[in-house]
Amino acid sequence: MEPVDFASLLCSRLCHDLMSPVGALNNGIELLADEQDPDMRDRCLELLSDSARTTANKLKFFRLAFGAAGGFGDAIAASEAKTALDGLLGPDSRTELGWMVSADKLPKGATKVLLNLALIAIDALVRGGRIDIDAEAGDTTEIAIRAEGPRIALDPAISDILLNGAAGGVEARTAGAMLAHSIAADVGGAIQISQPSETVLVIGATLPGQPPR
């Protein structure tokens, strides 16, 4: 796949996820312009604040997961990845985050793999649940993500791309999986997926390379 085409798919995924909160901002502004009741205006302002916060948090997450965030070094503070995930889930999420990463820093590529795999796991928790994330950084970075909830629904196309790359084609909804696969393949690593049950999914990644500094 051409780099420009792949970048377009990542942008399409970003736009898809931002459409809802940005649309809510637009609707809230329109309601606020016509509303005269003080209580309703306060409610509109509250909704605008929530939508603006959601939009900002999603932008921060995708900037780190898809973009060039993190400065010019070869590693990113693990706390930045956690903050991005906390913001993506939000305070009212039906999915609980368990963060067990002990490393202070992770290689940039490993951070992108971790975030994209976490996003896939979150999306698979269609009724919410819990996602536990662990990573160990050394000469090889090991990532393990476990999702558990009332129902797991992992798109087979996403699973195939994580394991095999773009042999079957890539769409906007599978672009994050392709990015994770490509980063792992570029360093001679691999992604592993457990056979998903109805309630549990485990995704792992092994990424050889220099330890983060």
C-alpha positions, 0 to 999 in steps of 0.5 A: 500500500502506498504511504499516502493511501495509508495516511488517508486511511488513518485520517479517515479513522480519526475523522470518524471518531471525532465526528460525534463530539464535534457534531455535539459541539456544533449542535450545542452552539446552535441550541445556545444561540436560541435558548433564553432560559438560564437553566437550559443555557447552563445545561447547554454550556455543560454539554459544550464543555463535555464535548470539547473535552472529549474532542481534545482527549481523542485528538491527544490520543490519536496524535500519540497513537498515529502521529509524531507526538513525543518530541525528538527522542527515541522514547516516550514516557509511559505516563503519556500513554496512560494519560492518553488512554484515560482521556480516550475512555473518559470518566463515564466509560463502561470500560475500566483501565488496569495499568500495570506498566512499570517502565518509565519509558517505552520506545516510540514504536512500542508506544504506538503499538501499545495504544493501537492494540489497546484501542482494538481491545477497547472497541472489542468490548462492545458492552464495556468491561475491563482492559489490563495493560502490561509492558516490559521494556528492555532489549526486547519490549513485551506488550500484553493486553487483556480485555474482559467483558460481557461480550467480546467482538473482534472483527476478523479483518482486524485480527487477520491484519494484525497477524498477516498484514495487508494481504486482504486489503486495508480500510479505515476501520483496520488502519490502526491494526495495519500500523501496529503490524507494520511497526512490529514487522519493521523491527522483526517483531510479531503480534500474537492474539489468543483465540477470543472467547465470548468474554476474554481477549488477549493480544500481545506483541514482541518488539526487538530493539534498543532499550529506551533511553 
